[in-house]
Amino acid sequence: MFEQAFKNIDDVLWKEAGCTTELDYTEQTSWLLFLKYLDGLEQDKATEAELEGKKYTHIIAAPYRWDVWAAPKGADGKLDHNKALTGDDLREFVDRTLFPFLQGFKQKASGPNTLEYKIGEIFGEIKNKIVSGYNLREIIDHIDALRFRSQTEKHELSHLYEAKIKNMGNAGRNGGEYYTPRPLIRAMVQVTAPTIGETIYDGACGSAGFLCESYDYLRPHATKAADLKTLQERTFYGKEKKSLAYVIAIMNMILHGIEAPNITHTNTLAENLADVQEKDRFDVILANPPFGGKERKEVQQNFNIKTAETAFLFMQHFIKMLRAGGRAAVVIKNTFLSNTDNASVSLRKLLLESCNLHTVLDCPGGTFLGAGVKTVVLFFEKGAPTRKVWYYQLEPGRNMGKTNPLNDADLAQFITLQKTFADSGKSWSVDATNIDATTFDLSVKNPDGGEIITHRSPQDIMDEIAALDAESAEVLKSIAEML
C-alpha cells in the first residue's frame, strides 16, 4: 500500500511544473508527510492525556491541523468534499496562511531542541513548489491514506523514504551528498559498536543515515523504558548546513522512530573550536563530511590547520569534538593519506599523535555513485597516539555501479577480520615506527601485491597507438602482397 502511494505521489509531482528533480519530489513529499505525522502524534498524545484524566494542549492550533485543512472527514470517516479545500483556494491557504503560521513557531519555541522550534525551522527553509492546487489536493489525498502510527508502519515507510533518498543520490551532481551507501554505514556502526548511554554525533549529517542506522543498531538492546527514553532524547545529535538535507534528516529520523530529533540547522564549520568544552563532546562520531568544497577565510580562522578544503576542516572538528576514549569512523578521500601539501601533512600528524588510528578501510571506485573519487574510512580512538594501523582493501570482485551497488555481504569479511586485526590477502598492519616522520604518509600499499595501478603518461599512450598503427599497416601490406 505504502509503495503504491509513493508511486502515485511521484506520478502527480511529475506533472507539476514547479517540481523538476528527484530532490524536489523528496522535499515536497517530506513537508506533507511531516504535517501528517505531526497530526497523528498530537492525536496520540491527546488520547493518552485523556486516559490519564489530563488535558493536552495542542502544538498546532485548530485551523492549521491536518484534519481541519487537509483532510476534514465526515461522519462516515471519508473526506468531506464540502469542507476540503482544493484548486486555487488550497494553494492560497498553504502559501499565504499555513506556511507563515508554521514559520512563526521558531520565535515562540522555548529552545532549539523542541519540536516547536523544528517546525519553525523546517517551514522557514522550504516552500511549497506545487503550483497547481488540484495536484496538491491529489497528493494530500494519497498522503492522508498513509498510516504510520505503529512501529511496523513506520518501519515500512522508513524503507520507502530511504529509497527516495537513494534516488536523490542517483539523481545527479549534488544528489550524492545526501546518500552514503547503507551497507558501508552499517559496517562503520558495527566496528565502532556504540552502546546505550553513549552519545553519537554527525556534524555533517545530510539525510541522517548514520544516526538512523545507529538507532536501528541500538534499538533491539533497549529493554527498559529508561533505555528507550535515552535513545529518544539523549543519544543522537546531528548538524546540517543545507535546508533540504535538514528537512529530510528530521523526517528520516522521525520515520525511524525518533519523535523530536536533535538535529541543528547550522554551518558546523562556523563554530570556533576554541570554544568547545568537555560537555560539548561526544562518545562516538560517525560521518561522511562533504569533500571538494571550499570554506571562506573567516571560517578557516576557527581552525589551527588552515585549509579551504571542507573535509580537512571537518576532520579537525571531529577530533576536537571526541571525548577522550571516544571512537570515530569518518569517510574521506583516499588522497588525504598521501597528499604532500602542508594541511594534509599537518592533519595526518595531528591524527596520528592525538588519536589511535587503528583501522583504514580502503573502498573501491564506484562505492559512491557519481562521486568519481576513491574513498577510505578512518577508524580512530582519541587520547593515545597511533601504535599500529591495520589496513583492509575492500575488493568485491566486480565493477560497482547503479545496478551493482555495495552490499552487506561485501563487508562481512572486513567486519570479521577487523575484530582481531588479522592479516590476509586483503589486510595487513603497519607499525607506527615505520611511518615516515616528515610526510606521515599513510598510503594504502598492500605488501601482498594487491592491485597496482600504474598511470601512464599521455606520450606513452600516443607512442603505443602509433606503434600499433604501424604494426597494423605492416600486416595489411603483407596480406595485400599475398593476394
N, C-alpha and C positions, 0 to 999 in steps of 0.2 A: 504493500500500500504506500509506504513512505517513498519507495523508489519511483513509483509511478507519479506520485505528487510532485517530486523534484523534477522529473522529466517534463511534466505538464507546465510547471513554473518556467523552466528554461525555454520551452516552446513559445510561451507568451512573451517572455523577455526578448526572444529572438526577433519578434515582430515589432519590438519597441524601439523607436528611433533614438531614444536617449541612452540606450544600452548597446554597446558595440563589442565588448570583450568579455571573456570569462571572469575577469576581475570585476566588471560591472555587475554581472549576473550574481556573483557571490556576495558583493556588497549589498545589493538591493534585497536579495533573499535574506541577508543577515539582519537588517534592521527590522524587517517584518517578523521574522522568526523570534527576534528578541522581544518584541512587544507582545506576541502571542504567548511566549514563555512567561513573561512578567505577569500577564493576566492570570495564567494558571497558578503561578507561585502565590499571588495575592489571594486567590480563591482558596487555595490550600491553607494558607495562614489564617484566613478569616474563619474557616471551618474548624481548625484546631483551637482557635481562641474561643469560639462558640461552645465547643465541647468542654472547655475548661471554665466556662462561665465568665470569660473575659471579653473585652471589646477590642476589636482590631482596627487600627487606624490605617487606612489605605495610603500607599505612597502616591498612587495616581488618582487624581480627582475624577469623579464620576463621568463628566462629559468626554474625558480623554481615554477612558478604559476601552480595551479591545471589544468587550461585549456590548459596548454602547455605540461606538462609531463604526467599527469594522464589521462586527458580526452580531447585530442585535437579533435575538431569537424570539419566535412566537411561542404560544402555549404548547404547540406541537414539537418544539425543540428545533424547528427548522428556521432558516434565515427569514427574517421579517422584511420583505422587499419594500414595504411602505416606509420603514424606518432606515434601512440600509442606504447609505449614500452611494452614488455611482457617477460616472462621467465627470463633467467639469466641477460639480458640487463636491465630489470626493477629493479630486486633486486640489481644489481651493482649500478645503478643510485641512488636508495633510500639510500643504506648503505654508499656509498663512496662519493656521491656528494650532495644529498639533505640534509641529516641529518647534515653533517659538516657545510653546509651553514646556516642552521637554528640555529644550536648551537651557531654560531658566533654572533647572534643578541644580546646576553646578554652584550657583550663588547661594542656594538655600541649604546645601548639604553641610553637615557638621564636620566632615573631613573627607580626605581623598579615598579612604578605604570603604566608604559607604556605598550602597547600591545607588542611592540618590545621585551621588557625585558622578558615578559611572554612566548613569542615564544622561546627565547633562553633558558629559564629555563626549559620549557617542554621538548624540544628536547635534552637538556643536560642531562636529567634524565631518559628518556626511550629509548629503542632501538627497532628497527624493529625485531620482533620474527617470522615473516612469512618467512620461509626459501625458499619455492617454489615461484618463480616469476610468475608461472602460477596461483597459488592460490591467490597471491597478485593481479594479473590482474582481477581475477573474483570478489574479494572483492571490488576493486576500482570501477568496473562497477556497482555493487549494490549500493555503496555509492553515486556514481555520479547521480544515478536515484532519490536520495532523494532531496527534495526541502525544505529548512527551512528559507525562506526569510520573510514570513508573520508571524504575531503573532499566527495565528491558527495553522500553520505548526509547529512552534517552540513548541507550547503548546502540540501538539500530540507527537512530538519527545521527549519532556522532560519527558512525562509519560512513554514512552518506555525505555528511558535511566534510569529513576528511577527504572523500573522493572529489568533492568540489574544489577543495584547497589544492589537491594534487593536480587537477585540471588547470587551475590557475598557474601552477608551477610549470606545466607543459605549454602554457599559452603564449610563451614568448619571452622577450627580452627581460622584462623586470618581474615576470611572474615567479621565476625561480627562487627569488629571495624569500618567498613565503613558504617554501617547501623543502624540508630536509627528509630524505628517504627514511620512512619509519623503521625499517629493519636496522639501519645504522643507529638511529636514536635508541632503539631497544637494546642494542649491544652496548652502547655507551652507558645506559642506565644500569644494565646488569653488572658491568665491570665496576662502576662507582658504588653500586649497592647501597642506596640510601635506606635509612631506617626511619620508622615513625618517631617523631620528636625532633628530627633534624630539619633544618631549613634548606630549601632548594631554590636556586636563583638562576635566571637567564636574563641578562641585561640587554639582549638583542632578540627578543622573544618571537618576533614575526607572528606566525599563527598559533604560537604556544604549543607546538608539537612536543618539545622536551618536557614541558610541565604536564601536559596531558598524559604522555607515556609514563612519566614518573608517578602520576596519580594511579594509573592503571596497574602499575607495578606494586604500589604500596597498599592499594585498596583491599586486596584479599587478606592482608595482615592486620587490618583494623578490626579487631574482635570486640572491642569495648566501645561504648558510646563516647567515652573521652577521646579515644583514638580517632573516631570519625570527626569529632569537633576539631581536633588538632589538624587533621587533613583539610577540613573545610576552611579553617581560619588562619592557621599559623605555620603553614608548611611551604606553600608555593608562592614565589614572588617573581614578577617579570616587569621589564620596562620595554617600551616600544616607541619609536620616534614617528613612524608613519601612521597616518589616520586610518587608512583602510586595514592595515595589519592589526592595529589596535582593536578595531571593531571585531574583526574575525577572531582574534585571540580571546576576547571576552566571550563571544558566542561559542567558540570551540570548547572552552573550559566549562561553560555552563552545561553544554550538552554532555560533557564527560562526567558531570556530577558536582561541580564546584558552584555553589549558589552565587557568591559575590567574589569573583576572582580578584586577587591582589595584583592587578596589572596597572602600571602607571604609564600615562601617555607623556613621554618626555624624551629629550635628547640625552641619553645616558652619558655621552662623552662631554657634555657641557658641565657636568658636575666636577668640582675641584677635588682631586684625590687627597689633597692635604686636609680636607675637612672630614675624611672618613674616620669614624671611631669604631671601637670594638663592637658596640651594639648594632652597628650598621652591617656587620659582616655575616657571611653565610657558611653553612657546613658543606654544602655541595653546590657546585656550579656546572651546569650543562649548557653548551651554547654552540651556535654556528654563526659567528658575527659576520656582517657584510664585509667582503673584501673588494679591493679595487676602488672603493670610494675615497673621497678626499675631504678632509676637515679643514676649516678655516684656522688662520693663525691664532686667533684668540682662544679657540678650543684647544689647540696644541699646547697652549701655556699651562693647561691643567695637568700636564704630564712631564715627568722627568726626562724621558726619552722623546725628543721632538721628532715627529714624523707626520705627514699628511695622511698616510695610509690608515684607513679606519680599523682594519683588522689588528694592526700593531698597537693602536691606542686601546682597543678593546682588551687585548692580551694584558696590557698594563693594568687596566681597570679590574680585570678578573683576579689577577694576582693580589691586588690590593684588597679586593672585596672578600677574599677567602679568609676564614678563621685559621689560626694555627692548628694544624692537624686536619684541616679541611681538604676535600678532594674535588678535582675538576676534570672534565673531559671537554675539550674545545677543538672544533674543526678549524683548520687554517690551510692556506695554500701551501703546497709542498715546497715551493721556492723559499719559504721562510726558513727552512732548515739549512740552506746553503748560501743565500744572498750575502754579498760582501759589503753592502752599504753599512754605514755607521749604525743606523737604527736597528737593522736586523741583527748585527753582531752584538750590540749592547743589550738587546732584548733577549737573545739566547743566553747571554752571560747572566742576566738578571734571573731568568727562568732556572738555569742550572744551579745557581748559587743560593737562591732563596726557596727553591722547591725541589722535590724529588720527582724528576721527570722519569717515571718508571716504565712507561709504555708509549710507543709510537705505532699507530696503525696506519699503514700506507694503503690508500684507497686507489683503485684503478680509475683510468679515464672513463667517463660515462656514468660514474656514481651519481653525479648531479646532472640532471638533464639540462642541456642548453648552457651549462656553465662554461664549458670549454677550457677548464683548468683542472689540474690534478690536485687532490687534497690529501692531507693527513689528519689524523685525530691525535691530539696530545693528551695523555692522561698523567696528571701530576698531583702530588700532595704538598701542602705548604708547611714550611717550618724546619726542614732539614735539606741540606744540599743533595744533589743527584750523585749516587754512587755507581749505578749501572742502569743503562737504558736497554729495554727489551723491544725489539722491532718485530712487527709481523707484516708480511707482504700479502695483501688480500688479492688473490688471483682466482676469480670464479671459473676461469677456463672457457669464457665465452665473451663475445663483444656485447657490452651492455648498452641499452638504449631504451626508448619509449616502450617498445614491445617486449623487452627483455630486461626489466629492471632488477636491481639488487633485491635479494630475498633473505629471509631469516636463516635458511639453510647455508647460505654463502658465508655467514658469520659464525656458525656453530663451532668450527674448529678454533677460530680465534678466541672465542669466549672460554673454551675448554683449556687450551694451552696457556692462556694468559694467567690463569689461576696459579700456575707454578712457574711461569716464565720459561716454559720448556723450549728447547731448541728443536727445530725440524727443518725440512727443506725450505719452509717459508718463514721461519723465525730464528732469531739469533740475538745475542746480547753483546753490548759494547760497554766496556768498563769506562767509567768517567775519566780515569787517568790516561786513557787513550784518545780522549777528545782534545783536539788542538786548542791550547790555552790562549791563542791570539785570535783565531777566527771563530772558535766554538762551533765549528761545522758539524751539523748533525745529519748530513745526507744519508739517505737510505741506500746502503751498499751491501747487498746480500753476499756474504762470504761463500755461499754455496753456488754462486754463479748468478742465479736469478735471471731476470730479463735485462739485458744491457741494450739500451737503445742508443745507437750512435747517429747523431745528426750530421749528415754530410753537407759540405758546402755547396752552394749553387753551381760553382765552377766544376766541381767533381761530377755533379749530375749532368751538366751540359756536355762535359767531355765524354761521359758514358753514352749519352744519346748520340753524339757524333760518331763514336766508335761503332755503336750498334747499326747506325745508318750505313756506315761504310761497309760493315760486315754483310748487311742485307743486300747492298748493291753488288758486292762480290758474288754472293750466292745467286742472285738473279742473272748476273752476267754469265756465270758458268752454266746455268740452266739454259740460257739463250744459245750458248755455243753448242750445247748438246743436241738441240733441236734441229 
